[in-house]
Structures are given as structure tokens and as C-alpha cells.
């Protein structure tokens, strides 16, 4: 074989195989994985591409079936119980509880005060407790509180219930993202997060249908107001699903019963091959993991990006009220929200699929946020019904879909160890959700029907998200260049602390 190009290619392949062996052995040695598992990992590294395609397809089919549908359903109910206040407002909620002025805005924002307080400790605790049991119990508690909202007799009672609802809901969202990142590689995360986060779009769509049905048919039934029936029905469903989740939801690849020992090993190997480390809850202490997280400067940039992205979605909690400003009745308003969120669900699947397919985050985010900017500008520029309905579609298609990609980007950009990644995800989510506390005041009812201040501010925030996404891209490009130089100059060295604590060959997704 005298062809120099063929020889060069074969040499590159041999180098890649040896390089992967070094990464795997270094990672497994560091984390104390037993010799039998190491032997499996070596066999996986040397296997041919056809075997990997078949094995990966087999394992991922099992993971997707056991993990995703239940997480989507849990998040659907999480968002439904959080957001059904906006539907209850179309009934006699404010009249029955004597609410006026910005009372509704306070009832909306107070949930996120409780939500924020529980974020970081919850996700750190998750690394020491079975995720299935922890998330299942949290879900049951928020279901009970959500149902109890039906019994409040005053505005103060509603505010207290909403605060504790946020406190109980806090573990789920960052916990679910963290759990998914313990199963999926970085290229796989964006599309899976899209399916997971579709729970919010589906919750808004189904919430409109359920709200229309309940408020139209159960108002006054057995002497109970329609909005109270709404809390009772949706909260009870949540409690039932929580009982199933505690037994069905998987934990980590190393201790999942529906995978064979070889499949468990392969699920772990995939993560090592992707980032240079496996997910082991006890590889470092919680204190060490938190210190590593806060010493990483990328954490603060991603946290700002997530914060302004959440702020650009503040319209979600007032969406039925905004749609009602078009002049439709209560039932028609709720039904009109359904196609908006159905289309958003489909758009998110397409956008996140292409984001995963082309390993791109920033350009997708920029394009989507510009769609949101256009939607906000149209919404505040005219009272024409057709134009404003079109704008209602653009708002969530842009902002909500972009946020799904941002979530994947955050989870992708903080590789293992597990405790560090958990701290980063929960911190970014904690600070990000501060936007909901003050963002809840962006759309006071007194600004209707155009909502000019809130819409104009949201357009500006959406544009800021696009700018920040480009800044993050530039920062990560620079980091990738520095990592490439490190790999060449110090091929046998792996940083053990600080922002460079990543495996040889690791590169950030842009």
C-alpha cells in the first residue's frame, strides 16, 4: 500500500484509537472504576463503527423509552400547576378573593421566590439521593399544595400557597436536566431537552383545553367555583403521576435494572468517550464540586444568558390575558391559545433537531430570538386582530424554543464531575429564575390592550439574548483554541482543577 494519503489516514485512525484508550484509562483510573469495567471499556474503544451504531441504537432506545416520556409528563404537570393561575384569572378568581391592582402580579411572582430559595440545595442533595425517589416525592408535595389552592378564601392565603408551591416545585426542573445530562452525550442533549421542555408548550396547549372545559362546564358545580375545580382536577392528576414516577423513573447508568451489565457499562463509556469522565456521585465531595463550579468564569456568562432568556418569556404567565385583549370571550380566548402552543411544540422539535444535527447552539439562538423581537414589535405596533394573532405565534416560537437550546448549551458546557455540573445547572437556573420575580410585573392589566411598555421591553431583552449568545460563542471559540494548544503542548497532562479541568480532546459546542 504505497498511497501516502491512505497511509496518512490510517495513521490518523490509529492515533485516534490510542488517544481514546488513553482518555478512557486516565478517566477510569482517576475515578476508581474496577478492572472488569475497565476491560469492557477497552473493548468498546476498539470496537468497529458498525458495532457502535447497533449498540448505541439499542441502549438509547431503552433510555428514551424509560426516561423521556415520564419526564415530559412530569414537566407538563409541573408547568400546568404553576401556570394555571393565568387561566383561573379568566374566571372569578380575582373577584372571589378581593384582588385588585397588581395583586395578580404579586401572586405570580411570589411562586418564584420560593422556587429560587430551594434551587441550589435541592440539586446538590440530588447527587446523594436516588433521583427517582427524590423527584417523585417533590412532585407529590407540589401536587398536594396545588390542589390545596382550591380552598383559599383570601388573597393572603393564595400568596402563601403560591410561595410554598414554588418551594416544592424547585427540585424538579434543574433535577430533570441534571438527570438527563447523566444519560445523554452533549450532541444528544439539545434534542432530548426539546422533548422534555415541550412539556411547557404542551401544558399551555392542554391548559387552554382543560381550562375552557372546566370553566365552561363546572363553574358552580356542587357550589364550587370553576377556578377552584381547575386547581382540584389538575393537582389530583399530579399526585397520581408522582406515585408512579417514584417507581418508574430511572436513576443513573451504573445502577439501572432494565439495562444488562454490558449495556450499563456502555452507557457509562459513552459519557467518558464524550467528555473524558464518567458520572460517579462520590468521585468528589459536594464542597469540592461547588468550589469548582464557582471558579469557572463561564458559569457567570451562561447564567446571565439564561436569566435574560427567561425574562424574554415573561409573557407566558399573562398569555391568556394578552390574547383576551383581542376582544374574544373567556372560552374562545382559552381555545385560541391551543394552536399557538401546538405550533411552538412542533417548531421546537425542528429547531432543536437541527441544532443537534449540526452541533450548533449560538446561531440557532440568534435566529430564534430575532423572531421573538419581530413578534413583540408587531404586538405593540398595531391593534389589528390578524396581525396580533400572527404576533402571538412568533413570541413563543422564538423565545421558548431558543431557551430549550440554551438549557442544552448550559448542560453541555460544564462537563463532569457530576457534582460540579449539578451545581452549575442549579445556580444558572436559580439566578435565571430571578427574572420571573420582577418580570411578572411587565404586563400590568392597566397597560392593555396594547401592553406597550412590556412588549417594547421584551423586544429589547430578546435582542440582548441574541447578542449574548454571540458573545458566548466568541468566548468558547477562544477556549477551544486554547484547549487545542494545550493538547499539542501537553498531550499527557490533564488539568485537575480550575476552568481547564476537562479531558484531552474535549471541545466546547458553539
Number of C-alpha atoms within 10 A of each C-alpha: 5 6 7 9 9 11 12 11 11 12 12 12 12 12 12 12 15 14 16 20 19 16 22 24 19 17 21 21 13 11 17 11 14 10 11 9 18 19 12 14 24 16 12 19 20 13 12 10 10 9 11 15 10 10 16 15 12 12 16 15 11 13 19 14 10 15 19 18 14 19 22 23 19 24 22 24 26 24 20 26 25 21 20 22 21 20 26 22 16 21 19 16 20 16 10 13 15 12 15 11 10 15 16 22 21 16 21 26 24 22 25 28 20 20 23 24 14 19 28 23 14 19 28 23 17 23 20 13 14 16 23 21 20 19 24 23 18 18 28 24 19 25 28 17 22 30 23 18 23 21 14 16 12 13 19 14 14 17 21 16 23 27 21 21 26 25 22 25 28 30 26 23 23 26 24 23 23 24 21 23 25 23 22 21 18 21 19 20 24 31 23 24 25 27 21 25 27 26 24 25 27 23 27 30 25 21 28 26 17 20 28 20 17 20 24 14 11 17 19 14 10 7 8 13 20 24 25 24 21 28 23 19 15 20 25 16 14 25 23 13 18 24 15 13 23 20 11 15 20 21 19 19 23 17 11 14 11 13 17 11 15 12 20 19 19 23 25 23 25 20 21 23 22 18 25 26 25 27 23 20 16 13 16 14 12 20 12 12 21 19 15 21 24 17 13 18 11 18 21 17 17 23 21 16 24 26 21 23 30 23 25 32 22 23 21 19 23 23 21 23 22 22 22 21 18 18 12 12 12 19 18 14 23 28 20 18 23 20 14 21 24 19 16 25 24 16 18 27 21 14 22 28 18 16 23 19 13 10 16 19 23 25 15 20 28 22 13 25 33 21 22 32 26 17 28 25 20 22 26 19 16 12 14 11 14 11 14 23 18 14 22 23 20 26 32 30 27 28 28 28 29 27 26 25 27 23 22 25 22 22 23 22 19 24 26 25 23 25 29 24 27 32 29 31 26 27 24 24 25 24 17 21 23 19 21 25 19 17 22 24 17 21 24 17 17 10 12 14 17 19 19 18 13 20 24 18 15 28 22 16 21 29 20 20 28 24 17 21 24 18 15 17 19 14 14 18 16 12 16 18 12 13 20 17 12 18 17 11 10 11 13 12 11 18 12 11 13 14 17 15 16 21 25 25 19 16 19 17 17 19
